[in-house]
Amino acid sequence: MALYRFRVTFEDYDDVTREIDVKSNQTFEDLHRAIHQSTGYNPEFSSSFYISNDQWTKGEEITYLPNQRRIDRGVSLMNKVKLLSFIDDPHQKFYYTFNFDRPFDFHVELMKIILDETPGTTYPAVVKSVGEAPKQFGNAFNPTVLPPTTEDFDFLNEMAFNPEDAEDFSEVTDTDDLPEEKHSGGEEEEEEDEFGNEFSDDEGFDDDERPGRGGSDDY
């Protein structure tokens, strides 16, 4: 049985390539699964191969896990179509889109036809792997982490917020650096009596009669 050796390249990541050998009588689903054996992706997502020309223009579609629209159009299913049915060119090309919700696009090109299988090899077989595939859901939105809004920044601007001020404040109010209060009496209590009760005799004054209170005599 002849083998097809395909070079598989990410459309947006030229430095990531795979080479995969597939039997000519195996299906597009076999190739689909082999690609994601080599990338580490979960293959169970709606995807399609498109028969392509040298300019990677999409032609006839062959799909996996089709939506209703594709079913209504009668698009061929990967598990029903053998690769040899669409190999008309020694450098046949297929444009391949994996996971339509968060797609990765690939260029799949036939490199050569091998007449003899390698004994003991299970096909499809990944024969060459260059570069690390990007994460399957690396661009997924995380709803639990929201970016700051402009309202947040407006509020800080109105308050004339300065991050350096916040740092200075934290240094002043750091209770770990403050000396412990003492309540043992002694000299500290005496000092409090001496200074804290300095104006205790003024209790007899009315507010207007206190020194410096701006009574009529001050003018």
Rosetta constraint file for C-alpha pairs under 8 A:
AtomPair CA 1 CA 23 HARMONIC 6.82 0.50
AtomPair CA 1 CA 24 HARMONIC 7.11 0.50
AtomPair CA 1 CA 115 HARMONIC 6.72 0.50
AtomPair CA 1 CA 116 HARMONIC 6.67 0.50
AtomPair CA 1 CA 117 HARMONIC 7.00 0.50
AtomPair CA 2 CA 23 HARMONIC 6.11 0.50
AtomPair CA 2 CA 24 HARMONIC 5.76 0.50
AtomPair CA 2 CA 113 HARMONIC 6.73 0.50
AtomPair CA 2 CA 114 HARMONIC 5.68 0.50
AtomPair CA 2 CA 115 HARMONIC 4.49 0.50
AtomPair CA 2 CA 116 HARMONIC 6.14 0.50
AtomPair CA 2 CA 117 HARMONIC 7.17 0.50
AtomPair CA 3 CA 21 HARMONIC 6.17 0.50
AtomPair CA 3 CA 22 HARMONIC 5.48 0.50
AtomPair CA 3 CA 23 HARMONIC 4.49 0.50
AtomPair CA 3 CA 24 HARMONIC 5.51 0.50
AtomPair CA 3 CA 113 HARMONIC 5.67 0.50
AtomPair CA 3 CA 114 HARMONIC 4.87 0.50
AtomPair CA 3 CA 115 HARMONIC 6.21 0.50
AtomPair CA 3 CA 116 HARMONIC 7.17 0.50
AtomPair CA 3 CA 117 HARMONIC 6.87 0.50
AtomPair CA 4 CA 21 HARMONIC 5.52 0.50
AtomPair CA 4 CA 22 HARMONIC 5.23 0.50
AtomPair CA 4 CA 23 HARMONIC 6.12 0.50
AtomPair CA 4 CA 24 HARMONIC 6.09 0.50
AtomPair CA 4 CA 110 HARMONIC 6.73 0.50
AtomPair CA 4 CA 111 HARMONIC 7.67 0.50
AtomPair CA 4 CA 112 HARMONIC 6.28 0.50
AtomPair CA 4 CA 113 HARMONIC 4.88 0.50
AtomPair CA 4 CA 114 HARMONIC 6.33 0.50
AtomPair CA 5 CA 19 HARMONIC 6.67 0.50
AtomPair CA 5 CA 20 HARMONIC 5.54 0.50
AtomPair CA 5 CA 21 HARMONIC 4.41 0.50
AtomPair CA 5 CA 22 HARMONIC 6.48 0.50
AtomPair CA 5 CA 110 HARMONIC 5.89 0.50
AtomPair CA 5 CA 111 HARMONIC 5.58 0.50
AtomPair CA 5 CA 112 HARMONIC 5.51 0.50
AtomPair CA 5 CA 113 HARMONIC 6.29 0.50
AtomPair CA 5 CA 114 HARMONIC 7.35 0.50
AtomPair CA 6 CA 19 HARMONIC 5.55 0.50
AtomPair CA 6 CA 20 HARMONIC 5.30 0.50
AtomPair CA 6 CA 21 HARMONIC 6.45 0.50
AtomPair CA 6 CA 22 HARMONIC 7.93 0.50
AtomPair CA 6 CA 108 HARMONIC 6.32 0.50
AtomPair CA 6 CA 109 HARMONIC 5.35 0.50
AtomPair CA 6 CA 110 HARMONIC 4.44 0.50
AtomPair CA 6 CA 111 HARMONIC 5.50 0.50
AtomPair CA 6 CA 112 HARMONIC 7.51 0.50
AtomPair CA 7 CA 17 HARMONIC 6.93 0.50
AtomPair CA 7 CA 18 HARMONIC 5.78 0.50
AtomPair CA 7 CA 19 HARMONIC 4.57 0.50
AtomPair CA 7 CA 20 HARMONIC 6.63 0.50
AtomPair CA 7 CA 107 HARMONIC 7.95 0.50
AtomPair CA 7 CA 108 HARMONIC 5.72 0.50
AtomPair CA 7 CA 109 HARMONIC 5.27 0.50
AtomPair CA 7 CA 110 HARMONIC 6.41 0.50
AtomPair CA 7 CA 111 HARMONIC 6.40 0.50
AtomPair CA 8 CA 17 HARMONIC 5.58 0.50
AtomPair CA 8 CA 18 HARMONIC 5.05 0.50
AtomPair CA 8 CA 19 HARMONIC 6.14 0.50
AtomPair CA 8 CA 20 HARMONIC 7.68 0.50
AtomPair CA 8 CA 35 HARMONIC 7.65 0.50
AtomPair CA 8 CA 106 HARMONIC 6.60 0.50
AtomPair CA 8 CA 107 HARMONIC 5.77 0.50
AtomPair CA 8 CA 108 HARMONIC 4.57 0.50
AtomPair CA 8 CA 109 HARMONIC 6.61 0.50
AtomPair CA 9 CA 13 HARMONIC 7.38 0.50
AtomPair CA 9 CA 14 HARMONIC 6.41 0.50
AtomPair CA 9 CA 16 HARMONIC 6.16 0.50
AtomPair CA 9 CA 17 HARMONIC 4.60 0.50
AtomPair CA 9 CA 18 HARMONIC 6.60 0.50
AtomPair CA 9 CA 106 HARMONIC 5.45 0.50
AtomPair CA 9 CA 107 HARMONIC 5.22 0.50
AtomPair CA 9 CA 108 HARMONIC 6.56 0.50
AtomPair CA 10 CA 14 HARMONIC 6.07 0.50
AtomPair CA 10 CA 16 HARMONIC 6.37 0.50
AtomPair CA 10 CA 17 HARMONIC 6.93 0.50
AtomPair CA 10 CA 104 HARMONIC 7.32 0.50
AtomPair CA 10 CA 105 HARMONIC 6.06 0.50
AtomPair CA 10 CA 106 HARMONIC 4.47 0.50
AtomPair CA 10 CA 107 HARMONIC 6.39 0.50
AtomPair CA 11 CA 104 HARMONIC 7.87 0.50
AtomPair CA 11 CA 105 HARMONIC 5.52 0.50
AtomPair CA 11 CA 106 HARMONIC 5.03 0.50
AtomPair CA 11 CA 107 HARMONIC 6.17 0.50
AtomPair CA 12 CA 105 HARMONIC 7.55 0.50
AtomPair CA 15 CA 130 HARMONIC 7.25 0.50
AtomPair CA 15 CA 131 HARMONIC 6.09 0.50
AtomPair CA 16 CA 129 HARMONIC 7.90 0.50
AtomPair CA 16 CA 130 HARMONIC 5.52 0.50
AtomPair CA 16 CA 131 HARMONIC 4.43 0.50
AtomPair CA 16 CA 132 HARMONIC 6.29 0.50
AtomPair CA 16 CA 133 HARMONIC 6.37 0.50
AtomPair CA 17 CA 129 HARMONIC 6.13 0.50
AtomPair CA 17 CA 130 HARMONIC 5.20 0.50
AtomPair CA 17 CA 131 HARMONIC 6.61 0.50
AtomPair CA 18 CA 35 HARMONIC 7.79 0.50
AtomPair CA 18 CA 38 HARMONIC 7.18 0.50
AtomPair CA 18 CA 126 HARMONIC 7.15 0.50
AtomPair CA 18 CA 127 HARMONIC 7.77 0.50
AtomPair CA 18 CA 128 HARMONIC 5.59 0.50
AtomPair CA 18 CA 129 HARMONIC 4.63 0.50
AtomPair CA 18 CA 130 HARMONIC 6.25 0.50
AtomPair CA 19 CA 126 HARMONIC 5.93 0.50
AtomPair CA 19 CA 127 HARMONIC 5.61 0.50
AtomPair CA 19 CA 128 HARMONIC 4.91 0.50
AtomPair CA 19 CA 129 HARMONIC 6.55 0.50
AtomPair CA 20 CA 34 HARMONIC 7.41 0.50
AtomPair CA 20 CA 35 HARMONIC 7.67 0.50
AtomPair CA 20 CA 124 HARMONIC 6.71 0.50
AtomPair CA 20 CA 125 HARMONIC 5.57 0.50
AtomPair CA 20 CA 126 HARMONIC 4.42 0.50
AtomPair CA 20 CA 127 HARMONIC 5.66 0.50
AtomPair CA 20 CA 128 HARMONIC 7.14 0.50
AtomPair CA 21 CA 123 HARMONIC 6.80 0.50
AtomPair CA 21 CA 124 HARMONIC 5.49 0.50
AtomPair CA 21 CA 125 HARMONIC 5.19 0.50
AtomPair CA 21 CA 126 HARMONIC 6.42 0.50
AtomPair CA 21 CA 127 HARMONIC 6.88 0.50
AtomPair CA 22 CA 26 HARMONIC 6.78 0.50
AtomPair CA 22 CA 30 HARMONIC 7.91 0.50
AtomPair CA 22 CA 31 HARMONIC 6.96 0.50
AtomPair CA 22 CA 123 HARMONIC 5.73 0.50
AtomPair CA 22 CA 124 HARMONIC 4.44 0.50
AtomPair CA 22 CA 125 HARMONIC 6.70 0.50
AtomPair CA 23 CA 123 HARMONIC 6.64 0.50
AtomPair CA 23 CA 124 HARMONIC 6.84 0.50
AtomPair CA 24 CA 82 HARMONIC 7.33 0.50
AtomPair CA 24 CA 83 HARMONIC 5.79 0.50
AtomPair CA 24 CA 84 HARMONIC 5.26 0.50
AtomPair CA 25 CA 82 HARMONIC 5.55 0.50
AtomPair CA 25 CA 83 HARMONIC 6.27 0.50
AtomPair CA 25 CA 84 HARMONIC 6.13 0.50
AtomPair CA 26 CA 30 HARMONIC 6.30 0.50
AtomPair CA 26 CA 31 HARMONIC 7.94 0.50
AtomPair CA 26 CA 82 HARMONIC 5.42 0.50
AtomPair CA 26 CA 83 HARMONIC 6.15 0.50
AtomPair CA 27 CA 31 HARMONIC 6.72 0.50
AtomPair CA 27 CA 78 HARMONIC 6.44 0.50
AtomPair CA 27 CA 79 HARMONIC 5.81 0.50
AtomPair CA 27 CA 80 HARMONIC 6.93 0.50
AtomPair CA 27 CA 81 HARMONIC 5.47 0.50
AtomPair CA 27 CA 82 HARMONIC 4.08 0.50
AtomPair CA 27 CA 83 HARMONIC 5.41 0.50
AtomPair CA 28 CA 32 HARMONIC 6.06 0.50
AtomPair CA 28 CA 49 HARMONIC 7.87 0.50
AtomPair CA 28 CA 62 HARMONIC 7.86 0.50
AtomPair CA 28 CA 78 HARMONIC 4.83 0.50
AtomPair CA 28 CA 79 HARMONIC 6.40 0.50
AtomPair CA 28 CA 81 HARMONIC 6.29 0.50
AtomPair CA 28 CA 82 HARMONIC 6.23 0.50
AtomPair CA 28 CA 83 HARMONIC 5.98 0.50
AtomPair CA 29 CA 33 HARMONIC 6.14 0.50
AtomPair CA 29 CA 64 HARMONIC 7.35 0.50
AtomPair CA 29 CA 78 HARMONIC 4.78 0.50
AtomPair CA 29 CA 79 HARMONIC 5.12 0.50
AtomPair CA 30 CA 34 HARMONIC 6.14 0.50
AtomPair CA 30 CA 79 HARMONIC 7.70 0.50
AtomPair CA 30 CA 124 HARMONIC 6.89 0.50
AtomPair CA 31 CA 35 HARMONIC 6.17 0.50
AtomPair CA 31 CA 124 HARMONIC 6.97 0.50
AtomPair CA 32 CA 36 HARMONIC 6.74 0.50
AtomPair CA 32 CA 43 HARMONIC 7.38 0.50
AtomPair CA 33 CA 37 HARMONIC 6.11 0.50
AtomPair CA 33 CA 43 HARMONIC 6.06 0.50
AtomPair CA 34 CA 38 HARMONIC 6.40 0.50
AtomPair CA 34 CA 124 HARMONIC 6.13 0.50
AtomPair CA 34 CA 125 HARMONIC 7.19 0.50
AtomPair CA 34 CA 126 HARMONIC 7.25 0.50
AtomPair CA 35 CA 39 HARMONIC 6.42 0.50
AtomPair CA 36 CA 40 HARMONIC 5.49 0.50
AtomPair CA 36 CA 41 HARMONIC 5.06 0.50
AtomPair CA 36 CA 42 HARMONIC 6.73 0.50
AtomPair CA 36 CA 43 HARMONIC 5.95 0.50
AtomPair CA 37 CA 41 HARMONIC 7.01 0.50
AtomPair CA 38 CA 126 HARMONIC 6.71 0.50
AtomPair CA 38 CA 129 HARMONIC 7.40 0.50
AtomPair CA 39 CA 132 HARMONIC 7.76 0.50
AtomPair CA 39 CA 133 HARMONIC 5.60 0.50
AtomPair CA 40 CA 133 HARMONIC 7.95 0.50
AtomPair CA 41 CA 136 HARMONIC 6.09 0.50
AtomPair CA 44 CA 65 HARMONIC 7.93 0.50
AtomPair CA 45 CA 64 HARMONIC 7.68 0.50
AtomPair CA 45 CA 65 HARMONIC 6.80 0.50
AtomPair CA 45 CA 98 HARMONIC 7.16 0.50
AtomPair CA 45 CA 99 HARMONIC 5.06 0.50
AtomPair CA 45 CA 100 HARMONIC 7.77 0.50
AtomPair CA 46 CA 63 HARMONIC 7.47 0.50
AtomPair CA 46 CA 64 HARMONIC 5.43 0.50
AtomPair CA 46 CA 65 HARMONIC 4.72 0.50
AtomPair CA 46 CA 66 HARMONIC 6.03 0.50
AtomPair CA 46 CA 67 HARMONIC 7.75 0.50
AtomPair CA 46 CA 98 HARMONIC 6.89 0.50
AtomPair CA 46 CA 99 HARMONIC 5.20 0.50
AtomPair CA 46 CA 100 HARMONIC 6.24 0.50
AtomPair CA 47 CA 63 HARMONIC 5.80 0.50
AtomPair CA 47 CA 64 HARMONIC 5.25 0.50
AtomPair CA 47 CA 65 HARMONIC 6.99 0.50
AtomPair CA 47 CA 66 HARMONIC 7.65 0.50
AtomPair CA 47 CA 96 HARMONIC 7.63 0.50
AtomPair CA 47 CA 97 HARMONIC 5.61 0.50
AtomPair CA 47 CA 98 HARMONIC 4.52 0.50
AtomPair CA 47 CA 99 HARMONIC 5.24 0.50
AtomPair CA 47 CA 100 HARMONIC 6.34 0.50
AtomPair CA 48 CA 61 HARMONIC 6.45 0.50
AtomPair CA 48 CA 62 HARMONIC 5.48 0.50
AtomPair CA 48 CA 63 HARMONIC 4.13 0.50
AtomPair CA 48 CA 64 HARMONIC 6.06 0.50
AtomPair CA 48 CA 96 HARMONIC 5.82 0.50
AtomPair CA 48 CA 97 HARMONIC 5.46 0.50
AtomPair CA 48 CA 98 HARMONIC 6.67 0.50
AtomPair CA 49 CA 61 HARMONIC 5.81 0.50
AtomPair CA 49 CA 62 HARMONIC 5.17 0.50
AtomPair CA 49 CA 63 HARMONIC 6.31 0.50
AtomPair CA 49 CA 94 HARMONIC 6.17 0.50
AtomPair CA 49 CA 95 HARMONIC 5.74 0.50
AtomPair CA 49 CA 96 HARMONIC 4.38 0.50
AtomPair CA 49 CA 97 HARMONIC 6.52 0.50
AtomPair CA 50 CA 58 HARMONIC 5.32 0.50
AtomPair CA 50 CA 59 HARMONIC 5.42 0.50
AtomPair CA 50 CA 60 HARMONIC 5.43 0.50
AtomPair CA 50 CA 61 HARMONIC 4.52 0.50
AtomPair CA 50 CA 62 HARMONIC 6.27 0.50
AtomPair CA 50 CA 94 HARMONIC 5.45 0.50
AtomPair CA 50 CA 95 HARMONIC 5.01 0.50
AtomPair CA 50 CA 96 HARMONIC 6.14 0.50
AtomPair CA 51 CA 58 HARMONIC 6.14 0.50
AtomPair CA 51 CA 59 HARMONIC 4.86 0.50
AtomPair CA 51 CA 60 HARMONIC 5.31 0.50
AtomPair CA 51 CA 61 HARMONIC 6.62 0.50
AtomPair CA 51 CA 86 HARMONIC 7.69 0.50
AtomPair CA 51 CA 93 HARMONIC 6.68 0.50
AtomPair CA 51 CA 94 HARMONIC 4.90 0.50
AtomPair CA 51 CA 95 HARMONIC 6.53 0.50
AtomPair CA 52 CA 56 HARMONIC 5.19 0.50
AtomPair CA 52 CA 57 HARMONIC 5.28 0.50
AtomPair CA 52 CA 58 HARMONIC 5.21 0.50
AtomPair CA 52 CA 59 HARMONIC 5.62 0.50
AtomPair CA 52 CA 92 HARMONIC 7.71 0.50
AtomPair CA 52 CA 93 HARMONIC 5.26 0.50
AtomPair CA 52 CA 94 HARMONIC 4.95 0.50
AtomPair CA 52 CA 95 HARMONIC 5.91 0.50
AtomPair CA 53 CA 57 HARMONIC 5.79 0.50
AtomPair CA 53 CA 58 HARMONIC 7.70 0.50
AtomPair CA 53 CA 92 HARMONIC 7.68 0.50
AtomPair CA 53 CA 93 HARMONIC 6.22 0.50
AtomPair CA 53 CA 94 HARMONIC 7.84 0.50
AtomPair CA 54 CA 93 HARMONIC 7.08 0.50
AtomPair CA 56 CA 93 HARMONIC 7.40 0.50
AtomPair CA 56 CA 94 HARMONIC 7.49 0.50
AtomPair CA 56 CA 95 HARMONIC 6.25 0.50
AtomPair CA 56 CA 107 HARMONIC 7.66 0.50
AtomPair CA 57 CA 95 HARMONIC 7.65 0.50
AtomPair CA 58 CA 95 HARMONIC 6.47 0.50
AtomPair CA 61 CA 75 HARMONIC 6.41 0.50
AtomPair CA 61 CA 76 HARMONIC 6.93 0.50
AtomPair CA 62 CA 75 HARMONIC 6.26 0.50
AtomPair CA 62 CA 76 HARMONIC 4.93 0.50
AtomPair CA 62 CA 77 HARMONIC 5.58 0.50
AtomPair CA 62 CA 78 HARMONIC 5.69 0.50
AtomPair CA 62 CA 81 HARMONIC 7.92 0.50
AtomPair CA 63 CA 75 HARMONIC 6.74 0.50
AtomPair CA 63 CA 76 HARMONIC 6.22 0.50
AtomPair CA 63 CA 77 HARMONIC 5.00 0.50
AtomPair CA 63 CA 78 HARMONIC 5.42 0.50
AtomPair CA 64 CA 77 HARMONIC 5.90 0.50
AtomPair CA 64 CA 78 HARMONIC 5.62 0.50
AtomPair CA 64 CA 79 HARMONIC 7.77 0.50
AtomPair CA 66 CA 70 HARMONIC 5.69 0.50
AtomPair CA 66 CA 71 HARMONIC 6.29 0.50
AtomPair CA 66 CA 77 HARMONIC 7.99 0.50
AtomPair CA 67 CA 71 HARMONIC 6.38 0.50
AtomPair CA 68 CA 72 HARMONIC 6.05 0.50
AtomPair CA 69 CA 73 HARMONIC 6.28 0.50
AtomPair CA 70 CA 74 HARMONIC 6.25 0.50
AtomPair CA 70 CA 75 HARMONIC 5.58 0.50
AtomPair CA 71 CA 75 HARMONIC 6.15 0.50
AtomPair CA 76 CA 80 HARMONIC 7.27 0.50
AtomPair CA 76 CA 81 HARMONIC 7.28 0.50
AtomPair CA 77 CA 81 HARMONIC 6.63 0.50
AtomPair CA 78 CA 82 HARMONIC 7.99 0.50
AtomPair CA 81 CA 85 HARMONIC 7.13 0.50
AtomPair CA 82 CA 86 HARMONIC 7.84 0.50
AtomPair CA 83 CA 87 HARMONIC 6.65 0.50
AtomPair CA 87 CA 92 HARMONIC 6.08 0.50
AtomPair CA 88 CA 92 HARMONIC 6.71 0.50
AtomPair CA 90 CA 110 HARMONIC 6.67 0.50
AtomPair CA 90 CA 111 HARMONIC 7.42 0.50
AtomPair CA 90 CA 112 HARMONIC 6.70 0.50
AtomPair CA 90 CA 113 HARMONIC 7.58 0.50
AtomPair CA 91 CA 109 HARMONIC 6.23 0.50
AtomPair CA 91 CA 110 HARMONIC 4.79 0.50
AtomPair CA 91 CA 111 HARMONIC 5.96 0.50
AtomPair CA 91 CA 112 HARMONIC 7.33 0.50
AtomPair CA 92 CA 109 HARMONIC 5.85 0.50
AtomPair CA 92 CA 110 HARMONIC 5.24 0.50
AtomPair CA 93 CA 107 HARMONIC 7.28 0.50
AtomPair CA 93 CA 108 HARMONIC 5.67 0.50
AtomPair CA 93 CA 109 HARMONIC 4.44 0.50
AtomPair CA 93 CA 110 HARMONIC 6.34 0.50
AtomPair CA 94 CA 107 HARMONIC 6.31 0.50
AtomPair CA 94 CA 108 HARMONIC 5.03 0.50
AtomPair CA 94 CA 109 HARMONIC 6.36 0.50
AtomPair CA 95 CA 105 HARMONIC 7.46 0.50
AtomPair CA 95 CA 106 HARMONIC 6.08 0.50
AtomPair CA 95 CA 107 HARMONIC 5.15 0.50
AtomPair CA 95 CA 108 HARMONIC 6.19 0.50
AtomPair CA 96 CA 105 HARMONIC 5.76 0.50
AtomPair CA 96 CA 106 HARMONIC 5.01 0.50
AtomPair CA 96 CA 107 HARMONIC 6.30 0.50
AtomPair CA 96 CA 108 HARMONIC 6.96 0.50
AtomPair CA 97 CA 103 HARMONIC 6.33 0.50
AtomPair CA 97 CA 104 HARMONIC 5.86 0.50
AtomPair CA 97 CA 105 HARMONIC 4.53 0.50
AtomPair CA 97 CA 106 HARMONIC 6.31 0.50
AtomPair CA 98 CA 103 HARMONIC 5.44 0.50
AtomPair CA 98 CA 104 HARMONIC 5.32 0.50
AtomPair CA 98 CA 105 HARMONIC 6.34 0.50
AtomPair CA 99 CA 103 HARMONIC 4.81 0.50
AtomPair CA 99 CA 104 HARMONIC 6.87 0.50
AtomPair CA 102 CA 137 HARMONIC 7.68 0.50
AtomPair CA 117 CA 121 HARMONIC 7.64 0.50
AtomPair CA 121 CA 125 HARMONIC 7.42 0.50
AtomPair CA 134 CA 138 HARMONIC 7.33 0.50
AtomPair CA 142 CA 146 HARMONIC 7.82 0.50
AtomPair CA 148 CA 152 HARMONIC 6.48 0.50
AtomPair CA 148 CA 153 HARMONIC 7.87 0.50
AtomPair CA 149 CA 153 HARMONIC 6.99 0.50
AtomPair CA 150 CA 154 HARMONIC 6.14 0.50
AtomPair CA 151 CA 155 HARMONIC 6.15 0.50
AtomPair CA 152 CA 156 HARMONIC 6.50 0.50
AtomPair CA 153 CA 157 HARMONIC 6.14 0.50
AtomPair CA 154 CA 158 HARMONIC 6.16 0.50
AtomPair CA 155 CA 159 HARMONIC 6.41 0.50
AtomPair CA 156 CA 160 HARMONIC 6.21 0.50
AtomPair CA 156 CA 161 HARMONIC 5.24 0.50
AtomPair CA 157 CA 161 HARMONIC 6.01 0.50
AtomPair CA 161 CA 165 HARMONIC 7.65 0.50
AtomPair CA 162 CA 166 HARMONIC 6.69 0.50
AtomPair CA 163 CA 167 HARMONIC 6.47 0.50
AtomPair CA 164 CA 168 HARMONIC 6.28 0.50
AtomPair CA 165 CA 169 HARMONIC 6.09 0.50
AtomPair CA 166 CA 170 HARMONIC 6.16 0.50
AtomPair CA 167 CA 171 HARMONIC 6.34 0.50
AtomPair CA 168 CA 172 HARMONIC 6.44 0.50
AtomPair CA 169 CA 173 HARMONIC 6.14 0.50
AtomPair CA 170 CA 174 HARMONIC 5.79 0.50
AtomPair CA 174 CA 178 HARMONIC 7.16 0.50
AtomPair CA 185 CA 189 HARMONIC 5.25 0.50
AtomPair CA 185 CA 190 HARMONIC 7.96 0.50
AtomPair CA 186 CA 190 HARMONIC 6.51 0.50
AtomPair CA 187 CA 191 HARMONIC 6.13 0.50
AtomPair CA 188 CA 192 HARMONIC 6.25 0.50
AtomPair CA 189 CA 193 HARMONIC 6.26 0.50
AtomPair CA 190 CA 194 HARMONIC 6.11 0.50
AtomPair CA 191 CA 195 HARMONIC 6.08 0.50
AtomPair CA 191 CA 196 HARMONIC 7.65 0.50
AtomPair CA 192 CA 196 HARMONIC 4.83 0.50
AtomPair CA 192 CA 197 HARMONIC 7.23 0.50
AtomPair CA 193 CA 197 HARMONIC 5.45 0.50
AtomPair CA 193 CA 198 HARMONIC 7.73 0.50
AtomPair CA 194 CA 198 HARMONIC 6.38 0.50
AtomPair CA 199 CA 203 HARMONIC 7.63 0.50
AtomPair CA 202 CA 210 HARMONIC 7.44 0.50
AtomPair CA 205 CA 209 HARMONIC 5.69 0.50
AtomPair CA 205 CA 210 HARMONIC 5.92 0.50
AtomPair CA 206 CA 210 HARMONIC 6.52 0.50
AtomPair CA 207 CA 213 HARMONIC 6.95 0.50
AtomPair CA 208 CA 213 HARMONIC 5.64 0.50
AtomPair CA 208 CA 214 HARMONIC 6.91 0.50
AtomPair CA 208 CA 215 HARMONIC 5.28 0.50
AtomPair CA 209 CA 213 HARMONIC 6.77 0.50
AtomPair CA 209 CA 215 HARMONIC 6.63 0.50
AtomPair CA 212 CA 218 HARMONIC 7.82 0.50
AtomPair CA 214 CA 218 HARMONIC 5.49 0.50
AtomPair CA 214 CA 219 HARMONIC 7.67 0.50
AtomPair CA 215 CA 219 HARMONIC 7.64 0.50
